[in-house]
């Protein structure tokens, strides 16, 4: 009887506020995917996609503020980040066929680096994939430990791809084309640096666990 009371008294992790934000991100992501090939609905597509990415900055803050951190929330956050970026990159591969190989390589690098980093963190016993040793790689350390840097890098990366998407649509007013081109130019170095960080993450994880038996 006491054990049943203990089970029922435990909070429902599925209803944690950060996880509710995560569900909203997933819904917005699929809504953006649904309209992504409809050029007349590009405002809804980009709006839903960027809002889904923006909410990524709030779910973690809500988890810490409300004391509602959970493994479910961490996994949901990672999966939504990777799947949303992958969906947009796939669409860009169709819109820019001459750059299809580039988008393929970016998608593979993004997924592989995050999967390997998350797996290595699990085997090392770390409570979060953002726990990085400064001695392992200073670039990774400052990327994950400085929230301003992390948010700016992720935002710049997503804006780069979103601007590329908008540039390919003929529905965008000509007066905004120059602004979008400037966004691509400004955010391109951020995308490149984030890719370098992904390579560093793969290298760091392989070196750290090369002697392990798994």
C-alpha positions as semicolon CSV with decimal commas, in nm:
position;residue;x (nm);y (nm);z (nm)
1;X;0,000;0,000;0,000
2;X;0,282;0,238;0,091
3;X;0,463;0,158;-0,233
4;X;0,147;0,245;-0,429
5;X;0,128;0,580;-0,253
6;X;0,490;0,650;-0,338
7;X;0,428;0,574;-0,705
8;X;0,117;0,794;-0,726
9;X;0,287;1,078;-0,537
10;X;0,570;1,103;-0,788
11;X;0,532;1,392;-1,033
12;X;0,427;1,311;-1,388
13;X;0,739;1,380;-1,593
14;X;0,531;1,395;-1,911
15;X;0,356;1,706;-1,778
16;X;0,669;1,895;-1,675
17;X;0,661;2,250;-1,812
18;X;0,991;2,208;-2,004
19;X;0,855;1,892;-2,167
20;X;0,532;2,071;-2,261
21;X;0,749;2,329;-2,433
22;X;0,927;2,040;-2,603
23;X;0,596;1,902;-2,734
24;X;0,514;2,247;-2,872
25;X;0,851;2,251;-3,049
26;X;0,778;1,914;-3,209
27;X;0,436;2,034;-3,327
28;X;0,584;2,352;-3,475
29;X;0,857;2,148;-3,643
30;X;0,611;1,919;-3,821
31;X;0,393;2,215;-3,912
32;X;0,693;2,378;-4,078
33;X;0,772;2,053;-4,260
34;X;0,414;2,029;-4,386
35;X;0,424;2,373;-4,548
36;X;0,791;2,369;-4,649
37;X;0,726;2,285;-5,015
38;X;0,436;2,530;-5,047
39;X;0,593;2,856;-5,165
40;X;0,280;3,055;-5,081
41;X;0,304;2,950;-4,716
42;X;0,669;3,039;-4,667
43;X;0,589;3,283;-4,386
44;X;0,422;3,009;-4,183
45;X;0,705;2,769;-4,264
46;X;0,985;3,000;-4,150
47;X;0,783;3,136;-3,859
48;X;0,706;2,790;-3,719
49;X;1,060;2,668;-3,776
50;X;1,233;2,963;-3,610
51;X;0,982;2,968;-3,322
52;X;1,053;2,600;-3,262
53;X;1,424;2,678;-3,248
54;X;1,371;2,983;-3,027
55;X;1,177;2,781;-2,772
56;X;1,490;2,571;-2,730
57;X;1,630;2,856;-2,522
58;X;1,332;2,848;-2,287
59;X;1,282;2,479;-2,208
60;X;1,622;2,445;-2,043
61;X;1,572;2,769;-1,849
62;X;1,229;2,651;-1,731
63;X;1,374;2,314;-1,627
64;X;1,638;2,478;-1,409
65;X;1,406;2,742;-1,266
66;X;1,126;2,497;-1,179
67;X;1,354;2,210;-1,080
68;X;1,201;1,993;-1,353
69;X;1,506;1,852;-1,526
70;X;1,453;1,503;-1,665
71;X;1,614;1,253;-1,899
72;X;1,300;1,265;-2,111
73;X;1,339;1,641;-2,153
74;X;1,706;1,611;-2,240
75;X;1,640;1,344;-2,504
76;X;1,339;1,530;-2,645
77;X;1,546;1,847;-2,672
78;X;1,830;1,673;-2,856
79;X;1,601;1,485;-3,093
80;X;1,400;1,795;-3,182
81;X;1,715;1,996;-3,251
82;X;1,863;1,734;-3,479
83;X;1,542;1,638;-3,660
84;X;1,435;1,996;-3,729
85;X;1,772;2,091;-3,874
86;X;1,780;1,768;-4,075
87;X;1,436;1,839;-4,221
88;X;1,534;2,187;-4,336
89;X;1,867;2,069;-4,477
90;X;1,686;1,798;-4,674
91;X;1,458;2,062;-4,825
92;X;1,758;2,281;-4,910
93;X;1,918;1,987;-5,087
94;X;1,618;1,979;-5,320
95;X;1,612;2,356;-5,364
96;X;1,987;2,375;-5,433
97;X;2,060;2,055;-5,631
98;X;2,416;2,162;-5,719
99;X;2,490;2,184;-5,344
100;X;2,316;1,857;-5,258
101;X;2,639;1,684;-5,155
102;X;2,724;1,971;-4,920
103;X;2,387;1,945;-4,744
104;X;2,424;1,567;-4,720
105;X;2,766;1,599;-4,560
106;X;2,643;1,867;-4,320
107;X;2,350;1,651;-4,209
108;X;2,574;1,346;-4,154
109;X;2,829;1,553;-3,960
110;X;2,562;1,715;-3,743
111;X;2,391;1,388;-3,649
112;X;2,711;1,185;-3,610
113;X;2,885;1,440;-3,387
114;X;2,589;1,485;-3,153
115;X;2,516;1,112;-3,133
116;X;2,879;1,030;-3,057
117;X;2,907;1,312;-2,805
118;X;2,588;1,208;-2,627
119;X;2,693;0,842;-2,624
120;X;3,040;0,926;-2,491
121;X;2,886;1,141;-2,217
122;X;2,662;0,851;-2,117
123;X;2,949;0,603;-2,092
124;X;3,165;0,848;-1,899
125;X;2,891;0,891;-1,638
126;X;2,833;1,260;-1,705
127;X;2,489;1,389;-1,606
128;X;2,478;1,616;-1,911
129;X;2,635;1,617;-2,257
130;X;2,730;1,980;-2,189
131;X;2,979;1,883;-1,919
132;X;3,309;1,932;-2,101
133;X;3,660;1,921;-1,957
134;X;3,860;2,231;-2,052
135;X;4,171;2,018;-2,096
136;X;3,995;1,797;-2,351
137;X;3,921;2,079;-2,595
138;X;3,902;2,452;-2,506
139;X;3,680;2,527;-2,806
140;X;3,421;2,270;-2,699
141;X;3,445;2,386;-2,339
142;X;3,361;2,749;-2,415
143;X;3,096;2,648;-2,667
144;X;2,902;2,440;-2,416
145;X;2,975;2,632;-2,094
146;X;2,903;2,985;-2,220
147;X;2,529;3,002;-2,280
148;X;2,558;3,328;-2,473
149;X;2,806;3,171;-2,713
150;X;2,596;2,854;-2,742
151;X;2,275;3,046;-2,815
152;X;2,444;3,282;-3,061
153;X;2,608;2,997;-3,251
154;X;2,289;2,792;-3,274
155;X;2,080;3,095;-3,370
156;X;2,327;3,207;-3,636
157;X;2,339;2,857;-3,781
158;X;1,961;2,828;-3,806
159;X;1,924;3,179;-3,950
160;X;2,180;3,089;-4,218
161;X;1,975;2,792;-4,340
162;X;1,643;2,975;-4,304
163;X;1,776;3,265;-4,513
164;X;1,896;3,020;-4,780
165;X;1,547;2,872;-4,788
166;X;1,383;3,213;-4,830
167;X;1,627;3,320;-5,101
168;X;1,523;3,027;-5,317
169;X;1,155;3,123;-5,310
170;X;1,028;3,358;-5,575
171;X;0,754;3,479;-5,342
172;X;0,996;3,683;-5,133
173;X;0,975;4,058;-5,219
174;X;1,277;4,187;-5,412
175;X;1,337;4,456;-5,151
176;X;1,416;4,182;-4,897
177;X;1,645;3,978;-5,117
178;X;1,947;4,195;-5,039
179;X;1,881;4,168;-4,666
180;X;1,859;3,790;-4,693
181;X;2,183;3,777;-4,890
182;X;2,351;3,984;-4,619
183;X;2,217;3,744;-4,355
184;X;2,365;3,449;-4,544
185;X;2,703;3,623;-4,569
186;X;2,706;3,721;-4,202
187;X;2,588;3,383;-4,072
188;X;2,796;3,166;-4,306
189;X;3,108;3,187;-4,082
190;X;2,892;3,081;-3,788
191;X;2,776;2,773;-3,980
192;X;3,136;2,690;-4,073
193;X;3,257;2,735;-3,714
194;X;2,974;2,519;-3,582
195;X;3,078;2,248;-3,829
196;X;3,436;2,277;-3,704
197;X;3,305;2,235;-3,349
198;X;3,122;1,921;-3,461
199;X;3,449;1,782;-3,602
200;X;3,627;1,870;-3,277
201;X;3,355;1,690;-3,084
202;X;3,402;1,374;-3,289
203;X;3,780;1,393;-3,248
204;X;3,755;1,456;-2,874
205;X;3,513;1,169;-2,815
206;X;3,721;0,923;-3,019
207;X;4,040;1,015;-2,835
208;X;3,878;1,000;-2,493
209;X;3,723;0,656;-2,543
210;X;3,964;0,485;-2,782
211;X;4,091;0,245;-2,516
212;X;3,748;0,149;-2,385
213;X;3,603;-0,192;-2,460
214;X;3,271;-0,070;-2,599
